[in-house]
Amino acid sequence: MRIWDVEPKYLCRKHLLAEHRELHGLWNILTVHDGKGGYSRHPETLRWFGKTRALYARHEALAREFEHRGYEHHTPLDELHATGSGIQDAFLDTPDEQTLILRDKPCECPQTRI
């Protein structure tokens, strides 16, 4: 599970779609299942506890990137569950480290061409 902290425009199609799918799973853990089950103890999940407002904002950024690329987006989140902090300041890898991780992946992420 990975929710990136880099601008969505820097993600290749594969990473953009995968993050969107994983974000929905994380959202369900945090909002529908009240933080229980599945990956509830995963480090990526734990860093989002109390920050569904920030997670909602990340989803909206992904959805805008979908639109920018001409993809259709049909899975909005319920904004009523967007509570807590609107800022994600806990990182498993810093955004700069994430840039390096993306650069080293064998994909088409624009980061790999920097």
Number of C-alpha atoms within 10 A of each C-alpha: 15 15 21 22 17 17 13 21 18 17 23 17 16 11 19 20 14 14 20 20 15 14 22 17 16 26 24 15 19 22 17 12 13 12 18 13 10 11 15 17 12 10 13 18 20 16 15 23 17 16 20 24 20 19 26 22 17 23 22 15 15 22 21 16 19 19 12 11 11 9 11 10 12 7 11 11 15 10 11 9 14 19 15 14 15 16 14 17 12 11 16 12 12 14 14 11 14 17 22 13 13 22 17 12 11 8 15 16 22 14 20 18 7 7
